[in-house]
Amino acid sequence: ELRPTGICGSGIIDLAAQMFRAGLLDFRGKMVPDRAAHLFVQEDGIWYFRLVPAKESGTNQDLLIGQPEIDSLIRSKAAMFTILETLVGSVGLGFDEVSAFFVAGTFGNFIKPESAITIGMLPDLPRLLFESLGNSSLGGAVRLLQEPEVVREVSRIRARITYLELNVHQAFMNQFSAAKFLPHTDGSRFPSVQVQV
C-alpha cells in the first residue's frame, strides 16, 4: 500500500467540509486549533492542519494544509457559487427552478456534491439533481469525430451562446463577498448544511 504524499483539489474540498462540520473551521474558514490542538501546528504565525503525521507519509514529513490554502479555497468557492448564481439569475431563474445540475471536467468528476454544498461551492439542491459528466470536452470532440452530423447541433448551440461580462454586474461583488463564508452569510440558502454543522 502506497503512503500518501499530498492531497488533490477535490480532497481539499472534502477536507474543508469535514473540518467545518467538526468545528475545526469557523464560518469565516479560519482554523480553530483549540478544538483539537494535537491536529494543528503553527509555523511562522501560520496555522496548519496535520493531515498525515511524518511516520505515515510517503515523504517522511508531516503532510500539512495551511490557512493560506484554506483561504484560497474560500475565495475560489465563493467565485464559483457567485458565478453560478449570476448565470442562473441572468436568465430569470433561481436555483430552486433548476431541474438538473451537470458538473463537467475531470476535476468536477471527483467533486462530491455533499462536500461542495457544505462549504457553499454548489447550491443546496437535492443531491440527485447533480450529475458528473467527466471530461465532457474530450467526449464532445470524440463524438464530433465519430458522428459528423453533430456539427449542425454544435453550430446551433454555438449560435445561442451569450457572453456575460461579470465585472459589469454591480451585484456580483456584493454577492461574492457574501459567499466568502462557510457556507454563506445567508444560512437560509443552505438549509441542509445548517442541520449538519
Phi and psi in degrees as a GROMACS rama.xvg file:
@    title "Ramachandran Plot"
@    xaxis  label "Phi"
@    yaxis  label "Psi"
@TYPE xy
-76.344  142.291  LEU-2
-89.7072  145.762  ARG-3
-65.4445  144.702  PRO-4
-123.236  -3.77934  THR-5
179.179  -168.781  GLY-6
-137.995  139.999  ILE-7
-86.8157  172.358  CYS-8
-60.4882  -45.1998  GLY-9
-68.4079  -28.7309  SER-10
-66.2809  -35.2781  GLY-11
-66.7937  -37.3307  ILE-12
-63.0022  -46.5799  ILE-13
-60.7563  -44.4123  ASP-14
-60.8883  -48.3417  LEU-15
-60.941  -40.2919  ALA-16
-62.5664  -44.8576  ALA-17
-68.6944  -39.3915  GLN-18
-63.1811  -40.183  MET-19
-64.9377  -45.6848  PHE-20
-60.5344  -35.5108  ARG-21
-84.9133  -2.07801  ALA-22
80.0014  14.9774  GLY-23
-87.7585  -11.9011  LEU-24
-124.844  137.049  LEU-25
-88.4354  -176.531  ASP-26
-65.8485  -17.5242  PHE-27
-88.4742  -3.45554  ARG-28
84.1357  13.9101  GLY-29
-90.1534  139.892  LYS-30
-65.8378  145.309  MET-31
-120.184  80.1725  VAL-32
-64.3452  -23.4934  PRO-33
-62.0546  -23.8229  ASP-34
-72.4352  -27.8204  ARG-35
-159.803  72.274  ALA-36
-54.3416  -32.4556  ALA-37
-68.1548  -14.8603  HIS-38
-95.0952  -4.74326  LEU-39
-119.541  148.593  PHE-40
-133.771  152.526  VAL-41
-120.653  129.733  GLN-42
-132.527  126.503  GLU-43
51.8789  39.1757  ASP-44
78.7077  4.33821  GLY-45
-110.303  132.452  ILE-46
-83.5636  141.842  TRP-47
-130.376  142.172  TYR-48
-97.5238  130.12  PHE-49
-84.9557  108.7  ARG-50
-75.4292  -46.0897  LEU-51
-142.608  129.067  VAL-52
-69.0118  155.477  PRO-53
-52.0985  -41.4376  ALA-54
-66.7377  -16.276  LYS-55
-109.284  -1.8083  GLU-56
-95.3883  157.587  SER-57
-76.0044  -8.18178  GLY-58
-102.668  -5.93983  THR-59
61.056  22.0835  ASN-60
-130.829  155.467  GLN-61
-56.5538  136.377  ASP-62
-92.3116  117.983  LEU-63
-121.668  151.993  LEU-64
-125.293  129.662  ILE-65
-98.4288  165.766  GLY-66
-56.3385  -37.5174  GLN-67
-60.1944  -36.4053  PRO-68
-67.9377  -39.5334  GLU-69
-65.5328  -41.9508  ILE-70
-59.1717  -41.2094  ASP-71
-63.8881  -41.8287  SER-72
-61.0656  -43.058  LEU-73
-60.4568  -44.0748  ILE-74
-64.7274  -41.6687  ARG-75
-65.343  -44.4555  SER-76
-68.414  -34.5637  LYS-77
-64.8  -41.9811  ALA-78
-63.5011  -44.3678  ALA-79
-62.8736  -47.8388  MET-80
-62.0396  -43.17  PHE-81
-66.5311  -38.6257  THR-82
-62.7998  -45.7533  ILE-83
-60.2088  -45.3765  LEU-84
-62.646  -41.2727  GLU-85
-66.9796  -43.3231  THR-86
-63.2792  -47.0569  LEU-87
-63.649  -43.9596  VAL-88
-64.8975  -31.032  GLY-89
-66.7901  -18.4327  SER-90
-105.648  15.7096  VAL-91
77.5193  23.3462  GLY-92
-117.07  163.533  LEU-93
-114.076  164.656  GLY-94
-57.5608  -31.6227  PHE-95
-67.5892  -10.4433  ASP-96
-99.8857  2.96568  GLU-97
-83.3802  127.091  VAL-98
-99.0999  -14.4452  SER-99
-154.439  144.831  ALA-100
-130.584  108.198  PHE-101
-95.3032  128.783  PHE-102
-109.251  114.534  VAL-103
-105.718  168.034  ALA-104
95.1082  154.991  GLY-105
-62.5123  -42.5167  THR-106
-60.6209  -45.7677  PHE-107
-61.1881  -26.0744  GLY-108
-62.1772  -26.3595  ASN-109
-105.067  -2.19124  PHE-110
-77.3262  127.267  ILE-111
-86.175  120.014  LYS-112
-52.1766  -39.4371  PRO-113
-58.2361  -44.8139  GLU-114
-68.0576  -43.8346  SER-115
-64.554  -35.1995  ALA-116
-70.4993  -41.1847  ILE-117
-57.7251  -38.0274  THR-118
-91.3914  -3.39832  ILE-119
85.3986  24.9087  GLY-120
-84.144  -38.7456  MET-121
-115.942  152.826  LEU-122
-66.5474  151.66  PRO-123
-79.9354  82.0729  ASP-124
-112.123  163.19  LEU-125
-54.0651  133.009  PRO-126
-61.0837  -26.4849  ARG-127
-69.3503  -15.1793  LEU-128
-75.5825  -18.2299  LEU-129
-86.1459  131.302  PHE-130
-134.535  127.129  GLU-131
-85.5067  130.029  SER-132
-99.7348  -9.43861  LEU-133
68.8195  -149.987  GLY-134
-78.7649  80.0738  ASN-135
-69.5896  -28.3825  SER-136
-68.3229  -40.3283  SER-137
-66.6782  -43.1416  LEU-138
-60.2833  -39.6796  GLY-139
-65.9839  -40.1059  GLY-140
-64.2559  -41.8849  ALA-141
-63.1442  -45.2435  VAL-142
-61.6222  -40.6692  ARG-143
-61.9494  -39.2602  LEU-144
-70.108  -35.3151  LEU-145
-83.3279  -27.208  GLN-146
-130.899  81.3801  GLU-147
-54.9209  -25.5989  PRO-148
-66.4974  -14.0317  GLU-149
-67.2841  -17.7061  VAL-150
-54.5984  -39.7047  VAL-151
-62.4079  -42.6983  ARG-152
-65.0733  -41.5679  GLU-153
-61.4001  -44.1092  VAL-154
-62.893  -40.9027  SER-155
-62.6465  -44.8869  ARG-156
-65.595  -45.0434  ILE-157
-59.3011  -36.8231  ARG-158
-67.8902  -20.1866  ALA-159
-96.8215  -4.2359  ARG-160
-69.4011  136.064  ILE-161
-115.361  137.689  THR-162
-88.3187  128.04  TYR-163
-119.161  111.452  LEU-164
-88.3696  107.169  GLU-165
-70.0854  -29.9589  LEU-166
-70.8607  -7.93834  ASN-167
-99.722  -3.83599  VAL-168
-83.134  108.069  HIS-169
-56.4505  -40.2427  GLN-170
-73.4137  -17.39  ALA-171
-57.4358  -49.3258  PHE-172
-66.3622  -36.7595  MET-173
-64.5178  -43.8821  ASN-174
-66.1374  -38.1918  GLN-175
-61.6977  -45.5192  PHE-176
-61.1026  -40.6418  SER-177
-67.2129  -27.6465  ALA-178
-84.9879  -2.63221  ALA-179
-85.603  31.9376  LYS-180
-131.631  163.365  PHE-181
-100.457  123.733  LEU-182
-76.5528  -20.2336  PRO-183
-171.772  159.201  HIS-184
-67.6305  -26.443  THR-185
-99.9331  91.7189  ASP-186
-60.1819  -22.3956  GLY-187
-66.3844  -17.5239  SER-188
-75.793  -15.1075  ARG-189
-131.348  62.8331  PHE-190
-61.2714  -33.5635  PRO-191
-71.6695  -28.0555  SER-192
-74.1533  -37.4239  VAL-193
-56.5851  -35.2358  GLN-194
-70.6998  -35.565  VAL-195
-75.5268  -33.4629  GLN-196
